[in-house]
């Protein structure tokens, strides 16, 4: 049960991405990161789409788009996944050909609200469509 009274529960549901290479994208997300195909369908255009369960009922929605050309700077900065295995998952992504853009490290994010720093173990890597993923492990959030 969510805690956002404005949204009536709320919480993260999904992030939608375009996939130039459908098969490579499914192999990466399901085979490397352990996402599970929850629901797949074919759109009226004949292109495929899927909701992939990230592991806790949150989803990556994937849309087949072989004509998609990633821009150098899009509006999506990154997508963060909760993980207690930051180092191991970063290694799995690298072994699958992903470019690790920020090696696993412990960080302390200073608060602007008078709270103590938020400590976390993080790493970043680029997915098969150029999207940036963060692995995030902490106890406070």
C-alpha angles and dihedrals in degrees: 000000000000126000101215105110093187093057095038096247103342128180133144114305109167149332117219122220134179115233120209091187109036097188094046091047094051091045091052099045097039101030101037105026097031098238114158127224103244101169132358130183144166117243124222087262089063092248121127130244134183145183108222116197108229090204108275104054094281115118147212109213110208125198122193109233114156090178094057115122114192116229121228091244119021129176092258109083098183144316118238124213124197108239137167089191102059096149096044095047092047088053091050091051091049092048089053091055100264117143111239104217097183120026118228109282142157113248136183113211110204114229123231090199100068094262125126117268118285107240119204144156109235144172134175132211138170118247126219093275097048095264118141119235127194124203108211128189122176140130102227103057 
